[in-house]
């Protein structure tokens, strides 16, 4: 090849090479901190290549956590009981705590399913895993486990700073309630009534019992083995609680504890006129969602319970 022809070939080749470079597919770098691997509450490791953008929740407390992190717009499906915040009611439904609509859930093509393990049968969860969905089980059972759960959901969504901020806010509210309890005051003996027929309560190895302790109460059935034991009326009378507490499931009554009427779930106690909770009127209902959901509104439920037990202490001191 002559020098002239070589130069002409080089000039022709340069634009072709440049065009090839410019037309090559661009491979996007993963977001900062991704891919990342987290271990869920059932010991499963989940690796996400990028922050989750299409999320399904199988329990209302998980919906509230996602919303509290400012990511409600990423929620593409949830369960029937997800009612807070109000905007969550517009999210498509994929079942309830007894049964998930697997076909509808899979059709939503979520890149993350946040699972409360009591919010679906193990068979349904296995089916979702076989379908290739990314499941992450979040089941805080104790009070101290709720803030870390919020942080982990934040990490899955790539909202690390928001997760840390919201977890710290919840810890701060709970710490303030704990610090407000008079250290020298005798505890208030509490019977927490989960259900009236059959009569059911809680032991000390779960979240509501932790709130009772935080508020200066003592769960009279805390040492029983089952998480939600069934007890008899006679056993409650023998335990001699000072106060009986129960959750309001209808959403009525606002955020504070309310002295209960003489009907509903407490009606059966009224025949025991000398029973301290009846004689002193220390029967209280608490806002149900706030006291039972392991999420950002838990401090509101704790505040209501502490208010009830503070009232018992004041009245006990004034008239022993």
C-alpha positions as CSV (number, residue, x, y, z in Angstrom):
1,X,0.0,0.0,0.0
2,X,1.4,3.4,-1.0
3,X,1.7,6.2,1.6
4,X,-1.1,8.1,-0.1
5,X,-3.5,5.2,0.0
6,X,-2.6,4.4,3.7
7,X,-3.4,8.0,4.7
8,X,-6.7,7.9,2.8
9,X,-7.6,4.6,4.5
10,X,-6.8,6.0,8.0
11,X,-9.0,9.1,7.4
12,X,-11.9,6.8,6.4
13,X,-11.5,4.5,9.3
14,X,-11.5,7.2,12.0
15,X,-15.2,8.2,11.6
16,X,-16.2,4.5,11.5
17,X,-14.4,3.8,14.7
18,X,-15.9,6.8,16.4
19,X,-19.4,5.8,15.3
20,X,-18.9,2.4,16.8
21,X,-17.8,3.8,20.1
22,X,-20.8,6.2,20.2
23,X,-23.3,3.5,19.3
24,X,-22.0,1.0,21.9
25,X,-24.6,0.2,24.7
26,X,-24.0,2.2,27.9
27,X,-23.9,0.0,31.0
28,X,-25.2,2.1,33.9
29,X,-23.2,1.9,37.1
30,X,-25.2,0.5,40.1
31,X,-26.4,3.1,42.6
32,X,-24.1,3.9,45.5
33,X,-24.2,1.0,48.0
34,X,-25.7,-1.4,45.6
35,X,-25.8,-4.3,45.0
36,X,-26.4,-4.9,48.7
37,X,-27.3,-8.0,50.7
38,X,-29.5,-8.0,53.8
39,X,-30.7,-10.8,56.1
40,X,-34.4,-10.9,57.0
41,X,-36.1,-12.0,60.2
42,X,-36.3,-15.6,59.0
43,X,-32.6,-15.8,58.3
44,X,-33.0,-15.5,54.5
45,X,-30.4,-13.4,52.7
46,X,-31.7,-11.1,49.9
47,X,-29.4,-9.3,47.4
48,X,-30.8,-6.3,45.5
49,X,-28.9,-4.9,42.5
50,X,-30.7,-1.6,42.9
51,X,-33.2,0.1,45.3
52,X,-36.6,-1.5,45.2
53,X,-39.0,0.6,43.0
54,X,-42.1,-1.7,42.9
55,X,-43.0,-2.9,46.4
56,X,-45.8,-5.1,47.8
57,X,-46.5,-5.3,51.5
58,X,-48.4,-8.1,53.2
59,X,-49.3,-6.3,56.4
60,X,-50.5,-2.8,57.3
61,X,-47.5,-2.0,59.6
62,X,-45.2,-2.6,56.6
63,X,-47.3,-0.2,54.5
64,X,-47.0,2.4,57.2
65,X,-43.2,2.0,57.3
66,X,-42.9,2.4,53.6
67,X,-45.1,5.5,53.7
68,X,-43.2,7.0,56.7
69,X,-40.0,6.8,54.6
70,X,-41.7,8.9,51.9
71,X,-42.0,6.0,49.4
72,X,-45.7,5.4,49.2
73,X,-45.5,6.0,45.5
74,X,-43.4,2.8,45.2
75,X,-46.2,0.7,46.7
76,X,-48.0,-1.3,43.9
77,X,-49.9,-3.7,46.1
78,X,-50.9,-4.3,49.7
79,X,-53.5,-6.1,51.9
80,X,-57.1,-5.1,52.7
81,X,-56.2,-3.8,56.2
82,X,-53.7,-1.2,55.0
83,X,-55.7,1.9,55.9
84,X,-53.0,4.4,56.9
85,X,-52.1,6.9,55.7
86,X,-55.3,7.7,53.8
87,X,-53.6,7.5,50.4
88,X,-52.7,3.9,51.1
89,X,-56.3,3.0,50.6
90,X,-56.0,3.6,46.9
91,X,-53.2,1.0,46.5
92,X,-54.4,-2.2,44.7
93,X,-55.3,-5.0,47.1
94,X,-53.7,-8.4,46.9
95,X,-55.6,-10.2,49.7
96,X,-55.7,-10.2,53.5
97,X,-54.1,-11.8,56.5
98,X,-55.7,-15.2,55.7
99,X,-55.2,-15.5,52.0
100,X,-53.1,-13.7,49.4
101,X,-54.2,-13.5,45.7
102,X,-51.0,-14.9,44.3
103,X,-51.9,-14.4,40.6
104,X,-52.6,-10.8,41.1
105,X,-49.5,-10.2,43.3
106,X,-47.2,-11.9,40.7
107,X,-48.9,-9.9,37.9
108,X,-47.9,-6.6,39.6
109,X,-44.2,-7.6,38.9
110,X,-42.8,-6.3,42.2
111,X,-39.1,-6.2,42.7
112,X,-39.6,-6.5,46.5
113,X,-42.3,-8.1,48.6
114,X,-42.1,-7.1,52.3
115,X,-43.6,-10.0,54.3
116,X,-45.0,-10.2,57.7
117,X,-44.9,-14.0,58.2
118,X,-48.3,-14.1,59.9
119,X,-49.7,-12.3,56.9
120,X,-49.7,-15.3,54.6
121,X,-49.3,-19.1,54.8
122,X,-45.9,-20.6,54.4
123,X,-47.3,-22.4,51.3
124,X,-48.1,-19.1,49.7
125,X,-44.7,-17.6,50.5
126,X,-43.0,-20.7,49.0
127,X,-45.1,-20.2,45.9
128,X,-43.9,-16.6,45.6
129,X,-40.3,-17.7,46.0
130,X,-40.7,-20.3,43.3
131,X,-42.1,-17.6,41.0
132,X,-38.8,-15.8,41.5
133,X,-40.0,-12.9,43.6
134,X,-37.7,-11.2,46.0
135,X,-39.2,-11.7,49.5
136,X,-38.0,-10.1,52.7
137,X,-39.6,-11.0,56.0
138,X,-39.9,-8.2,58.5
139,X,-41.4,-9.3,61.8
140,X,-40.3,-7.2,64.8
141,X,-41.8,-8.9,67.9
142,X,-40.2,-6.7,70.6
143,X,-40.3,-3.0,71.1
144,X,-36.5,-2.7,70.5
145,X,-36.8,-4.4,67.2
146,X,-39.1,-1.9,65.5
147,X,-36.6,0.9,64.9
148,X,-34.0,-1.5,63.2
149,X,-36.8,-2.8,61.1
150,X,-37.5,0.7,59.8
151,X,-33.8,1.1,59.0
152,X,-33.6,-2.1,57.1
153,X,-36.7,-1.3,55.0
154,X,-35.0,2.1,54.3
155,X,-31.9,0.3,53.1
156,X,-33.9,-2.0,50.8
157,X,-35.4,1.1,49.2
158,X,-32.1,3.0,49.0
159,X,-33.4,5.5,51.5
160,X,-30.7,4.9,54.1
161,X,-30.7,8.4,55.6
162,X,-34.5,8.5,55.9
163,X,-34.5,5.1,57.6
164,X,-32.0,6.2,60.1
165,X,-33.8,9.4,60.7
166,X,-37.2,7.8,61.2
167,X,-35.8,5.1,63.4
168,X,-34.0,7.6,65.6
169,X,-37.3,9.7,65.9
170,X,-39.2,6.6,67.1
171,X,-36.4,5.7,69.6
172,X,-36.4,9.2,70.9
173,X,-40.2,9.2,71.5
174,X,-40.1,5.9,73.3
175,X,-37.1,6.9,75.4
176,X,-38.9,10.1,76.4
177,X,-42.0,8.1,77.5
178,X,-39.7,5.7,79.5
179,X,-37.9,8.6,81.2
180,X,-41.2,10.2,82.2
181,X,-42.2,7.3,84.4
182,X,-41.6,7.9,88.1
183,X,-38.8,5.5,89.1
184,X,-39.9,5.1,92.6
185,X,-43.6,4.4,91.9
186,X,-44.9,0.8,92.4
187,X,-45.9,-0.8,89.1
188,X,-49.5,-1.0,88.0
189,X,-50.6,-4.6,87.7
190,X,-52.2,-5.0,84.3
191,X,-54.4,-7.5,82.5
192,X,-54.3,-7.0,78.8
193,X,-57.4,-8.4,77.2
194,X,-56.8,-9.5,73.6
195,X,-60.2,-11.1,73.2
196,X,-63.2,-11.5,75.5
197,X,-64.7,-14.8,74.2
198,X,-62.7,-16.9,74.7
199,X,-60.7,-14.8,77.1
200,X,-57.2,-14.3,75.8
201,X,-54.2,-12.2,76.9
202,X,-50.4,-11.9,76.2
203,X,-47.2,-13.1,77.8
204,X,-44.1,-11.0,78.3
205,X,-42.3,-12.1,75.1
206,X,-43.9,-9.7,72.7
207,X,-44.3,-6.1,71.7
208,X,-47.4,-5.0,73.7
209,X,-45.9,-6.4,76.9
210,X,-42.8,-4.3,76.3
211,X,-45.0,-1.3,76.0
212,X,-46.7,-2.2,79.3
213,X,-43.3,-2.4,81.0
214,X,-42.1,0.9,79.4
215,X,-45.2,2.6,80.9
216,X,-44.5,1.2,84.4
217,X,-46.9,-1.6,84.3
218,X,-46.6,-5.3,85.2
219,X,-48.3,-7.9,83.0
220,X,-50.0,-10.3,85.5
221,X,-49.8,-13.2,83.0
222,X,-46.4,-12.4,81.7
223,X,-44.8,-15.7,82.7
224,X,-47.2,-17.9,80.8
225,X,-45.6,-19.9,78.0
226,X,-47.9,-19.1,75.0
227,X,-47.5,-15.8,73.3
228,X,-51.3,-15.4,73.4
229,X,-52.6,-17.6,76.2
230,X,-56.2,-18.4,76.9
231,X,-57.1,-17.8,80.5
232,X,-60.2,-18.2,82.7
233,X,-62.2,-15.5,84.4
234,X,-61.3,-17.1,87.7
235,X,-57.6,-16.9,86.8
236,X,-57.9,-13.2,86.1
237,X,-59.7,-12.6,89.4
238,X,-57.0,-14.5,91.3
239,X,-54.3,-12.5,89.6
240,X,-55.8,-9.3,91.0
241,X,-54.9,-6.8,88.3
242,X,-55.5,-3.1,89.1
243,X,-56.3,-2.2,85.5
244,X,-57.7,-4.0,82.4
245,X,-56.6,-2.7,79.0
246,X,-57.8,-3.6,75.5
247,X,-57.5,-2.3,72.0
248,X,-60.2,-0.5,70.1
249,X,-60.5,-2.3,66.8
250,X,-63.0,0.0,65.1
251,X,-60.7,3.0,64.9
252,X,-62.9,5.2,67.1
253,X,-62.0,7.3,70.0
254,X,-58.9,9.1,68.8
255,X,-55.3,8.6,69.9
256,X,-55.8,8.6,73.6
257,X,-56.8,5.9,76.1
258,X,-60.4,6.0,77.0
259,X,-62.2,4.8,80.1
260,X,-64.3,2.0,78.8
261,X,-68.1,1.9,78.8
262,X,-69.9,-0.8,80.7
263,X,-70.6,-2.8,77.6
264,X,-68.6,-4.3,74.7
265,X,-65.6,-6.5,75.7
266,X,-65.7,-5.4,79.3
267,X,-69.4,-6.2,80.0
268,X,-68.6,-9.6,81.6
269,X,-66.5,-7.9,84.4
270,X,-69.3,-5.7,85.6
271,X,-70.8,-8.4,87.8
272,X,-67.7,-8.4,90.0
273,X,-68.4,-5.2,91.8
274,X,-65.5,-5.6,94.2
275,X,-63.0,-6.3,91.4
276,X,-60.5,-3.4,91.5
277,X,-60.7,-2.5,87.8
278,X,-64.5,-2.3,88.1
279,X,-64.7,-0.7,91.5
280,X,-62.2,2.0,90.6
281,X,-63.2,2.3,86.9
282,X,-59.7,1.4,85.7
283,X,-60.9,-0.3,82.5
284,X,-59.3,1.4,79.4
285,X,-59.5,1.0,75.7
286,X,-56.5,2.0,73.5
287,X,-56.2,2.9,69.8
288,X,-56.0,-0.5,68.2
289,X,-53.8,0.2,65.2
290,X,-51.3,2.3,67.1
291,X,-50.8,-0.2,69.9
292,X,-50.7,-3.4,67.8
293,X,-48.8,-2.4,64.7
294,X,-45.1,-2.7,64.8
295,X,-44.4,0.5,62.9
296,X,-43.8,4.3,63.2
297,X,-47.1,5.0,65.0
298,X,-46.2,2.7,67.9
299,X,-45.1,5.7,70.0
300,X,-48.7,7.0,69.8
301,X,-50.0,3.7,71.1
302,X,-47.4,3.7,73.9
303,X,-48.3,7.3,74.7
304,X,-52.0,6.2,75.1
305,X,-51.1,3.3,77.4
306,X,-48.8,5.4,79.5
307,X,-51.5,7.9,79.9
308,X,-53.9,5.3,81.2
309,X,-51.4,3.9,83.7
310,X,-50.4,7.4,84.8
311,X,-54.0,8.0,85.6
312,X,-54.2,4.9,87.7
313,X,-51.1,5.9,89.6
314,X,-52.5,9.4,90.3
315,X,-55.8,8.1,91.5
316,X,-54.2,5.3,93.5
317,X,-52.0,7.9,95.3
318,X,-54.9,10.2,96.0
319,X,-57.2,7.4,97.3
320,X,-55.2,4.2,98.0
